[in-house]
């Protein structure tokens, strides 16, 4: 047993910790959120969609969009919408498979 004691000591010294590298400093600062109304909040009615709530439940083909307060975009069910094209003054008409308006949003 005493023969293996130096070997055991050598193996134990190989397992010791080396000097750890200094940790990279972490900056916990978070930039303030942009609270520009219309893009982040989307609650302000920037496109005046609330004035057109009568369109909900109507067939999109029967609507006269010329009286809308701004441009109108029709979004079909399951259609992908690119957020890079967001325009706060535009009215989005979300329609189901039958062409019935289900939701009005700005964008």
N, C-alpha and C positions, 0 to 999 in steps of 0.2 A: 504494500500500500504506500509506503514511504517513497518508493521509486516513482510513483505517479504524481506525487505532491508537487514537484517543480513543473511538471507538464500541466497540471491543473491550475497552478498559479499563472503560468504563461497564457493559458487559454482565458483565464479570468481577466487578465490585463488587456487582452485583445478586445474584450467586450466593453471596456470603459468608454465613456463619452468623450468625444473630441470637443473642442471649443465650438459652440454653435455660431453660425454666421449671424451677424446682426440682422434683426428683423427689418423688413422694408416698412418705412413709415406709411401708415394708412391715414388718408384724409377723410374724415367723417362728414365733411361739409357737403351738403346737398343743395344744388341750385334752387332758387325759389321757383315755384310753378307759375307758368304763364296763365293768368286769369283773364285774358282778353275775352270779352263776351262774344258769344257766337261760335267760337271754334271749340274751346275746351268745355265750356259749361253747357252749351246747346239748349239751355233752358230759356234764355231770352228769345223771344219770338222774333228773330231778326228777319225772317222772310214773311212774317204776318200770316203764317199758316192757320192761326186760330180763327182768322176771318173766313176761312174756307172749310170749316169742319162739316158743313152741309154736304161736301163732296164724299165724305166717308160713307161707304155702302152703295155708292152709285157706280154704274158701269163707266169705265174710263172712256169708252168710245162715245158716250153721250155728253161728256163734259165740254163746256166751252172755256178753254184755258186762256182765251184772249183777254178775259177780264181779271186774270190773276195779277197780283201786285208785283210780280217778278217772273223770271224765267221758271219753267216747269220741266222736271225730269221724271219720266215714268220708269219705275224700277219693278221688274217682274219678280215673282216669287222665285227664290233660289238664285237670283242674279247676283253676281259678285259686283260690289261697288268699291271703287278705288277712292280711299280717303284723301289722296293727293289732289283730287279734283274737287275738293270741298269748296263750295261757295255759299257763304252765309245768307245771301239774298235769294237763293234758288229754293223752290219748293219741290220736294220729292214726293211723288205719289207712289206708294207701295201698293201694288195690285196682286191679287191672288191669281190662281190658274184660270179662273173664269173671266178675268179682266175687271173685277170689282175692286174699287179702292178700299183698302183696309187700314191705311195709316198715312198721315201727312207729317213730314218732318222737314226741317231746313237742311240745306246742304247741297 
